[in-house]
Amino acid sequence: MLCTTFAQCGKSDEPRITTDVLPTAPQYAEPSQWYVTDRHGVADIFYITSTETGDYTLPNGTTCHYADTYNDSTRQPILGEMQGVDQLIGGSLNYYSPYYRQCSMQTFTSDSTMQSRLPVARDDVKRAFKYYLDHLNGGRPFVLAGYSQGAMIMLDLLREMNDATYSRMIAAYAIGITISQEELRRNSHIVAARGADDTGVTICYNSVRDITCAMPGWSYSAVAINPVNWRTDATPATLITEPSPAIPLDKQNKDTLTVTLDPASGMLLVDGYTGTDYIVPLIGKEGNYHSREIWLYRDHLRDNIARRSAKFLHY
């Protein structure tokens, strides 16, 4: 089921000013449009996935630039990320992650395609978050987390969040993006984290070998913290971990990394990384560790989510 300019996609989808072919809009009352782990926890994680979709050809020969949330071939990579991130950082919290019509990797090769296509993905996640708050959350405190494309969209949730909802937000993890000083100034619900256990804050970082390895347009962030020592200065931290999530742990040696935040740029400088399978297709570059932003710091992220949650809940 496909639609083009101004056509309706599903019962609740709005007309879109786009010439792109769109898959059917996800309906968030349907369980198939969620990955959920109910741990009977007192707080939740709402996680927005990164880009797991590439352009693909439809039976009529048209190219689609968005994930089809009702099609197994595009759902499977997204499900893999949902499950993997839940296992890495979910801890004891309930975990909710919506399928959405995420933009393809090819979208991010130019600013114009990104700006024209992201509204579809954003609209889906906004609807999913509203459904989560109205029907799934049950009034519990929650952690927001998003990675790459998911983190970009997560900022929209913070921009539009009302004060009552914000009062229940433990923290927001904007992983693998940058946040401008103007963004920080204009949005009262985007508050830079300053330590390991402050709450109502946004955690943000980008890992590179050196500043020259930052992706175009992502060379400065006004919100940045070191996820190993949870400092915002240049104090280095030692991280010992396996370099790759794609290789069994018992088949790879651990790296001893030195992780240092550069306060001038907001970039996280990583020295000693030996991985060779990390470069993101199409937009990645050697020395940019965007694909490893959760994997490398997984234990620290999981422990930090638990720590901030305990502080928020007064445990």
Disulfide bonds with the S-S distance in Angstrom:
Cys3-Cys9 1.78
